Amino acid sequence: MANQHSTNGTYEVPSDSDIEIRQATLEDEPGVRELTSQIWTDRGGDYLQRVYPDWIEGPDDDHKRTFLADAGDEVAGIVQAVMLSADEAWFQGMRVGNEYRRQGLSRRLNEACFDWTREQGATVGRLMIFSWNAAALGASRSAGYGPSTEFRWAHPTPDADTSIPDPVATSGNAARAWRYWTTSEAREHLRGLALDPDESWALRELARADLERFVDESTVFTVDRPDGVAGMSYRNRTYERETDDGETELWAEYGVSAWEDTEAARSLFGAISRDAAALEADQTRVLIPETVRWISDASLAAGHISEHPDFVLGIDLTGGAPAPRRKD
């Protein structure tokens, strides 16, 4: 795939179209808001309406790049690429205006992302699609992405008095949590993926160093039995979210959870409920694998789960000649 560097450091994928693929700027916000104004209106609107200013790269944001399809008088499309680790890229927010579809714009935006992330050292790229978004699923498969995994959210209620059948350790246990994770069915199903600690709504491979970080910065949970560890989880972050009524809620987010059986699930979600209550969190969300076993266990132990699963798709970026790392 041939690359052509534009003067602002982005990539222009060759095309007969007059639409230019370039790096997005803060000045493009009105056009992006117009592009996304009619998307998911029945589901609260497009999140890009709220987060676009945060997408614009600052001086220290060399790990991400936002690409925009510039049609001159309006924004025709947008997508963002983020490096989550040394070789894992995450792609998000692909949007193409209705009047610009079937013109190859999504392909050009994807290729700009692939080119840039290859230069950063990426060997794999992934994205997440809501299971109800059939159009995006089809477009992603057409672009070369393949199925990776699926997950759902469990939402245990913050409660300081929740029962915990098995003892649950919450400190100094990164090695025990990591050992359990490496041999768990949850890890196999999720292909080793868990929530990224810094980029919201993004997944990458969980590393032992991540758990060591969370031991120091938040909490790592292990369900401990005489014959060994029977479950693990960790608190990924806390964040505030505005409700439909304009109020602010504190959410506690847990990057992934794995367990042996329903009693271990009760212990794990009980510990998470107590942890969230200690933080005075209003809501929780816990990433869990999407299978009948995991979902039914979580429904029994946590009480509340999300209505729909989310799908993760991936693409191999090692094809072709390795791209040189950029020096600018």
Buried (B, 14 or more C-beta within 10 A) or exposed (E): EEBEEEEEEBBBBEBEBEBBBBBBEEEBBEBBBEBBEEBEEEEEBBBBBEEBEEBBBEEEEEBBBBBBBBBEEBBBBBBBBBBBBEBBBBBBBBBBBEEBBEBBBBBBBBBBBBBBBBBBBBBBBBBBBBBEBEEBBEBBEEBBBEEBBBBBBBBBBBBEEBEBBBEBBBEEBBBBBBBBBEEBBBBEBBEBBBBBBEBBEBBBBBEBEBBBBBBEEBBBBBBBBEEEBBBBBBBBBBEEEEEEEEEEEBBBBBBBBBBBEBBBBBBBBBBBBBBBBEBEBBBBBBBBBBBEEBBEBBBEBBBBBBEEBBBBBBBEBEEEEEBEEEEE
